[in-house]
Amino acid sequence: MNEKYKNVAKKSEGEQELQLAASLKIAWIAGIFSTLGDALGTYAATLAIEEAVEEDAMQKAKDQQLEKRLEHLEKQLETIQESLGSK
């Protein structure tokens, strides 16, 4: 009779080990997915920063072009005003 309880106890321990092993595998897989998610998040943040830097550089170039056009228009206006003033 005592032997029967030992066999049941051994089966329970074996089942617990199998369940523990399965839960460890699931935890490992979840950790892998979590790590991949973090890596993708970091990559996305890097891309967003690069896009912001590129957009800022493009905006500065546009601003410089507009500034040059404005200076050119101011010079033309001064030239027109001088020619009208001398007449």
N, CA, C and O atoms as CSV, one atom per row, in Angstrom:
chain,resi,resn,atom,element,x,y,z
A,1,MET,N,N,0.818,-1.184,0.000
A,1,MET,CA,C,0.000,0.000,0.000
A,1,MET,C,C,0.868,1.256,0.000
A,1,MET,O,O,0.590,2.229,-0.701
A,2,ASN,N,N,1.901,1.206,0.789
A,2,ASN,CA,C,2.814,2.322,0.888
A,2,ASN,C,C,3.496,2.565,-0.459
A,2,ASN,O,O,3.749,3.709,-0.835
A,3,GLU,N,N,3.788,1.488,-1.177
A,3,GLU,CA,C,4.418,1.571,-2.496
A,3,GLU,C,C,3.493,2.283,-3.482
A,3,GLU,O,O,3.964,3.025,-4.344
A,4,LYS,N,N,2.212,2.070,-3.367
A,4,LYS,CA,C,1.230,2.693,-4.254
A,4,LYS,C,C,1.256,4.207,-4.087
A,4,LYS,O,O,1.203,4.937,-5.076
A,5,TYR,N,N,1.335,4.683,-2.860
A,5,TYR,CA,C,1.386,6.127,-2.602
A,5,TYR,C,C,2.681,6.739,-3.125
A,5,TYR,O,O,2.696,7.881,-3.584
A,6,LYS,N,N,3.760,5.976,-3.053
A,6,LYS,CA,C,5.028,6.467,-3.567
A,6,LYS,C,C,4.964,6.630,-5.080
A,6,LYS,O,O,5.484,7.607,-5.620
A,7,ASN,N,N,4.330,5.680,-5.770
A,7,ASN,CA,C,4.171,5.771,-7.217
A,7,ASN,C,C,3.312,6.976,-7.599
A,7,ASN,O,O,3.617,7.680,-8.562
A,8,VAL,N,N,2.245,7.209,-6.848
A,8,VAL,CA,C,1.377,8.359,-7.106
A,8,VAL,C,C,2.153,9.647,-6.864
A,8,VAL,O,O,2.042,10.604,-7.630
A,9,ALA,N,N,2.934,9.661,-5.801
A,9,ALA,CA,C,3.732,10.845,-5.486
A,9,ALA,C,C,4.764,11.093,-6.567
A,9,ALA,O,O,5.006,12.242,-6.938
A,10,LYS,N,N,5.388,10.017,-7.089
A,10,LYS,CA,C,6.365,10.175,-8.159
A,10,LYS,C,C,5.713,10.700,-9.425
A,10,LYS,O,O,6.287,11.532,-10.128
A,11,LYS,N,N,4.499,10.210,-9.719
A,11,LYS,CA,C,3.785,10.700,-10.905
A,11,LYS,C,C,3.453,12.175,-10.750
A,11,LYS,O,O,3.569,12.948,-11.701
A,12,SER,N,N,3.040,12.562,-9.553
A,12,SER,CA,C,2.703,13.965,-9.322
A,12,SER,C,C,3.931,14.840,-9.490
A,12,SER,O,O,3.854,15.919,-10.079
A,13,GLU,N,N,5.066,14.381,-8.973
A,13,GLU,CA,C,6.300,15.152,-9.131
A,13,GLU,C,C,6.695,15.237,-10.595
A,13,GLU,O,O,7.134,16.290,-11.059
A,14,GLY,N,N,6.546,14.146,-11.324
A,14,GLY,CA,C,6.866,14.151,-12.746
A,14,GLY,C,C,5.961,15.088,-13.520
A,14,GLY,O,O,6.427,15.811,-14.400
A,15,GLU,N,N,4.685,15.085,-13.208
A,15,GLU,CA,C,3.744,15.983,-13.876
A,15,GLU,C,C,4.071,17.438,-13.547
A,15,GLU,O,O,3.985,18.316,-14.406
A,16,GLN,N,N,4.448,17.680,-12.288
A,16,GLN,CA,C,4.805,19.042,-11.899
A,16,GLN,C,C,6.055,19.499,-12.647
A,16,GLN,O,O,6.140,20.652,-13.068
A,17,GLU,N,N,7.021,18.601,-12.813
A,17,GLU,CA,C,8.224,18.945,-13.558
A,17,GLU,C,C,7.894,19.240,-15.012
A,17,GLU,O,O,8.446,20.170,-15.601
A,18,LEU,N,N,6.988,18.444,-15.596
A,18,LEU,CA,C,6.578,18.700,-16.977
A,18,LEU,C,C,5.859,20.029,-17.085
A,18,LEU,O,O,6.096,20.793,-18.021
A,19,GLN,N,N,4.980,20.311,-16.132
A,19,GLN,CA,C,4.272,21.588,-16.156
A,19,GLN,C,C,5.246,22.740,-15.941
A,19,GLN,O,O,5.131,23.790,-16.573
A,20,LEU,N,N,6.199,22.534,-15.049
A,20,LEU,CA,C,7.192,23.568,-14.801
A,20,LEU,C,C,8.032,23.797,-16.049
A,20,LEU,O,O,8.308,24.938,-16.419
A,21,ALA,N,N,8.435,22.716,-16.694
A,21,ALA,CA,C,9.225,22.849,-17.916
A,21,ALA,C,C,8.428,23.570,-18.996
A,21,ALA,O,O,8.976,24.418,-19.700
A,22,ALA,N,N,7.154,23.250,-19.138
A,22,ALA,CA,C,6.320,23.914,-20.138
A,22,ALA,C,C,6.163,25.398,-19.805
A,22,ALA,O,O,6.230,26.245,-20.696
A,23,SER,N,N,5.957,25.709,-18.534
A,23,SER,CA,C,5.794,27.113,-18.161
A,23,SER,C,C,7.102,27.881,-18.350
A,23,SER,O,O,7.082,29.063,-18.691
A,24,LEU,N,N,8.232,27.219,-18.133
A,24,LEU,CA,C,9.517,27.873,-18.383
A,24,LEU,C,C,9.717,28.149,-19.864
A,24,LEU,O,O,10.245,29.195,-20.241
A,25,LYS,N,N,9.296,27.211,-20.699
A,25,LYS,CA,C,9.403,27.417,-22.148
A,25,LYS,C,C,8.533,28.597,-22.577
A,25,LYS,O,O,8.949,29.426,-23.386
A,26,ILE,N,N,7.332,28.661,-22.028
A,26,ILE,CA,C,6.428,29.773,-22.375
A,26,ILE,C,C,7.018,31.094,-21.900
A,26,ILE,O,O,6.963,32.097,-22.611
A,27,ALA,N,N,7.588,31.090,-20.682
A,27,ALA,CA,C,8.216,32.311,-20.164
A,27,ALA,C,C,9.409,32.710,-21.033
A,27,ALA,O,O,9.624,33.898,-21.276
A,28,TRP,N,N,10.175,31.744,-21.498
A,28,TRP,CA,C,11.322,32.031,-22.359
A,28,TRP,C,C,10.862,32.639,-23.674
A,28,TRP,O,O,11.435,33.621,-24.147
A,29,ILE,N,N,9.824,32.051,-24.264
A,29,ILE,CA,C,9.282,32.570,-25.527
A,29,ILE,C,C,8.742,33.983,-25.326
A,29,ILE,O,O,8.958,34.859,-26.164
A,30,ALA,N,N,8.040,34.204,-24.216
A,30,ALA,CA,C,7.523,35.549,-23.930
A,30,ALA,C,C,8.668,36.538,-23.785
A,30,ALA,O,O,8.572,37.677,-24.240
A,31,GLY,N,N,9.749,36.106,-23.153
A,31,GLY,CA,C,10.918,36.985,-23.023
A,31,GLY,C,C,11.522,37.337,-24.366
A,31,GLY,O,O,11.933,38.475,-24.595
A,32,ILE,N,N,11.574,36.360,-25.247
A,32,ILE,CA,C,12.095,36.612,-26.606
A,32,ILE,C,C,11.217,37.640,-27.322
A,32,ILE,O,O,11.726,38.585,-27.924
A,33,PHE,N,N,9.891,37.448,-27.252
A,33,PHE,CA,C,8.982,38.403,-27.905
A,33,PHE,C,C,9.114,39.792,-27.295
A,33,PHE,O,O,9.082,40.795,-28.008
A,34,SER,N,N,9.262,39.847,-25.992
A,34,SER,CA,C,9.427,41.135,-25.322
A,34,SER,C,C,10.703,41.825,-25.780
A,34,SER,O,O,10.705,43.029,-26.040
A,35,THR,N,N,11.777,41.072,-25.878
A,35,THR,CA,C,13.050,41.630,-26.333
A,35,THR,C,C,12.948,42.112,-27.778
A,35,THR,O,O,13.455,43.181,-28.117
A,36,LEU,N,N,12.292,41.322,-28.624
A,36,LEU,CA,C,12.100,41.742,-30.015
A,36,LEU,C,C,11.255,43.011,-30.089
A,36,LEU,O,O,11.533,43.906,-30.888
A,37,GLY,N,N,10.227,43.082,-29.254
A,37,GLY,CA,C,9.396,44.280,-29.218
A,37,GLY,C,C,10.182,45.508,-28.798
A,37,GLY,O,O,10.022,46.585,-29.373
A,38,ASP,N,N,11.032,45.343,-27.793
A,38,ASP,CA,C,11.880,46.458,-27.355
A,38,ASP,C,C,12.837,46.889,-28.460
A,38,ASP,O,O,13.055,48.082,-28.674
A,39,ALA,N,N,13.406,45.909,-29.160
A,39,ALA,CA,C,14.325,46.231,-30.255
A,39,ALA,C,C,13.597,46.978,-31.369
A,39,ALA,O,O,14.124,47.949,-31.912
A,40,LEU,N,N,12.398,46.534,-31.708
A,40,LEU,CA,C,11.624,47.223,-32.745
A,40,LEU,C,C,11.246,48.634,-32.305
A,40,LEU,O,O,11.268,49.565,-33.109
A,41,GLY,N,N,10.904,48.788,-31.049
A,41,GLY,CA,C,10.586,50.114,-30.526
A,41,GLY,C,C,11.778,51.053,-30.600
A,41,GLY,O,O,11.633,52.223,-30.956
A,42,THR,N,N,12.941,50.547,-30.267
A,42,THR,CA,C,14.163,51.344,-30.345
A,42,THR,C,C,14.476,51.730,-31.784
A,42,THR,O,O,14.862,52.866,-32.060
A,43,TYR,N,N,14.308,50.782,-32.695
A,43,TYR,CA,C,14.545,51.056,-34.114
A,43,TYR,C,C,13.575,52.122,-34.630
A,43,TYR,O,O,13.970,53.020,-35.374
A,44,ALA,N,N,12.309,52.017,-34.232
A,44,ALA,CA,C,11.311,53.001,-34.659
A,44,ALA,C,C,11.652,54.389,-34.119
A,44,ALA,O,O,11.492,55.387,-34.821
A,45,ALA,N,N,12.118,54.452,-32.885
A,45,ALA,CA,C,12.503,55.739,-32.309
A,45,ALA,C,C,13.693,56.328,-33.055
A,45,ALA,O,O,13.749,57.536,-33.283
A,46,THR,N,N,14.643,55.481,-33.433
A,46,THR,CA,C,15.803,55.942,-34.198
A,46,THR,C,C,15.370,56.511,-35.544
A,46,THR,O,O,15.851,57.560,-35.971
A,47,LEU,N,N,14.454,55.806,-36.207
A,47,LEU,CA,C,13.959,56.309,-37.494
A,47,LEU,C,C,13.238,57.638,-37.327
A,47,LEU,O,O,13.395,58.534,-38.157
A,48,ALA,N,N,12.457,57.777,-36.274
A,48,ALA,CA,C,11.730,59.027,-36.036
A,48,ALA,C,C,12.702,60.183,-35.810
A,48,ALA,O,O,12.479,61.290,-36.300
A,49,ILE,N,N,13.768,59.927,-35.077
A,49,ILE,CA,C,14.776,60.973,-34.832
A,49,ILE,C,C,15.449,61.367,-36.131
A,49,ILE,O,O,15.634,62.553,-36.400
A,50,GLU,N,N,15.818,60.379,-36.944
A,50,GLU,CA,C,16.467,60.674,-38.221
A,50,GLU,C,C,15.546,61.475,-39.132
A,50,GLU,O,O,15.992,62.400,-39.810
A,51,GLU,N,N,14.258,61.122,-39.151
A,51,GLU,CA,C,13.304,61.859,-39.971
A,51,GLU,C,C,13.160,63.293,-39.484
A,51,GLU,O,O,13.056,64.212,-40.296
A,52,ALA,N,N,13.152,63.495,-38.170
A,52,ALA,CA,C,13.029,64.840,-37.619
A,52,ALA,C,C,14.254,65.681,-37.967
A,52,ALA,O,O,14.123,66.859,-38.301
A,53,VAL,N,N,15.434,65.089,-37.893
A,53,VAL,CA,C,16.666,65.809,-38.227
A,53,VAL,C,C,16.661,66.183,-39.713
A,53,VAL,O,O,17.019,67.301,-40.081
A,54,GLU,N,N,16.254,65.239,-40.555
A,54,GLU,CA,C,16.207,65.502,-41.996
A,54,GLU,C,C,15.188,66.595,-42.314
A,54,GLU,O,O,15.451,67.475,-43.133
A,55,GLU,N,N,14.033,66.537,-41.668
A,55,GLU,CA,C,13.001,67.550,-41.902
A,55,GLU,C,C,13.481,68.919,-41.451
A,55,GLU,O,O,13.209,69.925,-42.107
A,56,ASP,N,N,14.195,68.958,-40.333
A,56,ASP,CA,C,14.740,70.226,-39.834
A,56,ASP,C,C,15.754,70.802,-40.817
A,56,ASP,O,O,15.761,72.006,-41.073
A,57,ALA,N,N,16.604,69.948,-41.362
A,57,ALA,CA,C,17.596,70.413,-42.335
A,57,ALA,C,C,16.912,70.952,-43.595
A,57,ALA,O,O,17.332,71.968,-44.148
A,58,MET,N,N,15.863,70.270,-44.039
A,58,MET,CA,C,15.137,70.738,-45.228
A,58,MET,C,C,14.468,72.077,-44.950
A,58,MET,O,O,14.460,72.958,-45.809
A,59,GLN,N,N,13.906,72.235,-43.751
A,59,GLN,CA,C,13.252,73.493,-43.406
A,59,GLN,C,C,14.255,74.638,-43.348
A,59,GLN,O,O,13.957,75.752,-43.777
A,60,LYS,N,N,15.441,74.363,-42.821
A,60,LYS,CA,C,16.478,75.397,-42.773
A,60,LYS,C,C,16.896,75.806,-44.175
A,60,LYS,O,O,17.125,76.988,-44.430
A,61,ALA,N,N,17.000,74.848,-45.089
A,61,ALA,CA,C,17.370,75.159,-46.469
A,61,ALA,C,C,16.290,76.022,-47.120
A,61,ALA,O,O,16.602,76.977,-47.831
A,62,LYS,N,N,15.028,75.689,-46.880
A,62,LYS,CA,C,13.931,76.492,-47.426
A,62,LYS,C,C,13.955,77.905,-46.848
A,62,LYS,O,O,13.747,78.880,-47.570
A,63,ASP,N,N,14.208,78.008,-45.556
A,63,ASP,CA,C,14.275,79.325,-44.919
A,63,ASP,C,C,15.393,80.167,-45.505
A,63,ASP,O,O,15.222,81.369,-45.709
A,64,GLN,N,N,16.544,79.548,-45.781
A,64,GLN,CA,C,17.665,80.276,-46.373
A,64,GLN,C,C,17.318,80.752,-47.778
A,64,GLN,O,O,17.667,81.868,-48.161
A,65,GLN,N,N,16.631,79.907,-48.549
A,65,GLN,CA,C,16.219,80.310,-49.898
A,65,GLN,C,C,15.256,81.491,-49.838
A,65,GLN,O,O,15.367,82.438,-50.616
A,66,LEU,N,N,14.309,81.421,-48.903
A,66,LEU,CA,C,13.348,82.522,-48.763
A,66,LEU,C,C,14.048,83.807,-48.323
A,66,LEU,O,O,13.701,84.896,-48.781
A,67,GLU,N,N,15.018,83.678,-47.447
A,67,GLU,CA,C,15.777,84.850,-46.990
A,67,GLU,C,C,16.530,85.491,-48.162
A,67,GLU,O,O,16.558,86.715,-48.284
A,68,LYS,N,N,17.135,84.670,-49.018
A,68,LYS,CA,C,17.844,85.206,-50.188
A,68,LYS,C,C,16.878,85.901,-51.140
A,68,LYS,O,O,17.184,86.966,-51.676
A,69,ARG,N,N,15.708,85.294,-51.349
A,69,ARG,CA,C,14.712,85.916,-52.235
A,69,ARG,C,C,14.249,87.248,-51.668
A,69,ARG,O,O,14.078,88.221,-52.402
A,70,LEU,N,N,14.049,87.283,-50.354
A,70,LEU,CA,C,13.612,88.519,-49.714
A,70,LEU,C,C,14.674,89.604,-49.850
A,70,LEU,O,O,14.347,90.754,-50.141
A,71,GLU,N,N,15.924,89.257,-49.645
A,71,GLU,CA,C,17.013,90.224,-49.807
A,71,GLU,C,C,17.069,90.732,-51.245
A,71,GLU,O,O,17.272,91.922,-51.484
A,72,HIS,N,N,16.887,89.819,-52.199
A,72,HIS,CA,C,16.906,90.218,-53.616
A,72,HIS,C,C,15.742,91.169,-53.913
A,72,HIS,O,O,15.915,92.167,-54.613
A,73,LEU,N,N,14.568,90.860,-53.384
A,73,LEU,CA,C,13.414,91.747,-53.601
A,73,LEU,C,C,13.630,93.109,-52.951
A,73,LEU,O,O,13.240,94.132,-53.514
A,74,GLU,N,N,14.244,93.132,-51.782
A,74,GLU,CA,C,14.525,94.405,-51.116
A,74,GLU,C,C,15.488,95.251,-51.945
A,74,GLU,O,O,15.322,96.465,-52.061
A,75,LYS,N,N,16.495,94.596,-52.517
A,75,LYS,CA,C,17.449,95.334,-53.369
A,75,LYS,C,C,16.750,95.885,-54.607
A,75,LYS,O,O,16.996,97.022,-55.010
A,76,GLN,N,N,15.879,95.077,-55.210
A,76,GLN,CA,C,15.138,95.550,-56.382
A,76,GLN,C,C,14.242,96.726,-56.012
A,76,GLN,O,O,14.136,97.694,-56.766
A,77,LEU,N,N,13.601,96.641,-54.855
A,77,LEU,CA,C,12.726,97.724,-54.414
A,77,LEU,C,C,13.531,99.008,-54.177
A,77,LEU,O,O,13.094,100.096,-54.552
A,78,GLU,N,N,14.694,98.879,-53.561
A,78,GLU,CA,C,15.545,100.046,-53.342
A,78,GLU,C,C,15.991,100.660,-54.670
A,78,GLU,O,O,16.037,101.881,-54.822
A,79,THR,N,N,16.319,99.781,-55.635
A,79,THR,CA,C,16.735,100.278,-56.945
A,79,THR,C,C,15.586,101.022,-57.618
A,79,THR,O,O,15.790,102.079,-58.215
A,80,ILE,N,N,14.394,100.475,-57.522
A,80,ILE,CA,C,13.217,101.139,-58.121
A,80,ILE,C,C,12.951,102.475,-57.419
A,80,ILE,O,O,12.651,103.473,-58.074
A,81,GLN,N,N,13.063,102.492,-56.080
A,81,GLN,CA,C,12.822,103.720,-55.343
A,81,GLN,C,C,13.865,104.775,-55.697
A,81,GLN,O,O,13.525,105.953,-55.809
A,82,GLU,N,N,15.113,104.387,-55.874
A,82,GLU,CA,C,16.160,105.328,-56.240
A,82,GLU,C,C,15.931,105.900,-57.638
A,82,GLU,O,O,16.131,107.087,-57.893
A,83,SER,N,N,15.495,104.986,-58.552
A,83,SER,CA,C,15.264,105.483,-59.921
A,83,SER,C,C,14.035,106.404,-59.968
A,83,SER,O,O,14.000,107.338,-60.768
A,84,LEU,N,N,13.049,106.155,-59.137
A,84,LEU,CA,C,11.882,107.043,-59.111
A,84,LEU,C,C,12.226,108.349,-58.401
A,84,LEU,O,O,11.684,109.396,-58.757
A,85,GLY,N,N,13.089,108.315,-57.434
A,85,GLY,CA,C,13.472,109.505,-56.696
A,85,GLY,C,C,14.353,110.424,-57.520
A,85,GLY,O,O,14.341,111.636,-57.309
A,86,SER,N,N,15.110,109.883,-58.444
A,86,SER,CA,C,16.002,110.728,-59.263
A,86,SER,C,C,15.278,111.356,-60.419
A,86,SER,O,O,15.847,112.228,-61.075
A,87,LYS,N,N,14.076,110.974,-60.706
A,87,LYS,CA,C,13.339,111.554,-61.838
A,87,LYS,C,C,12.615,112.791,-61.484
A,87,LYS,O,O,11.955,113.385,-62.337
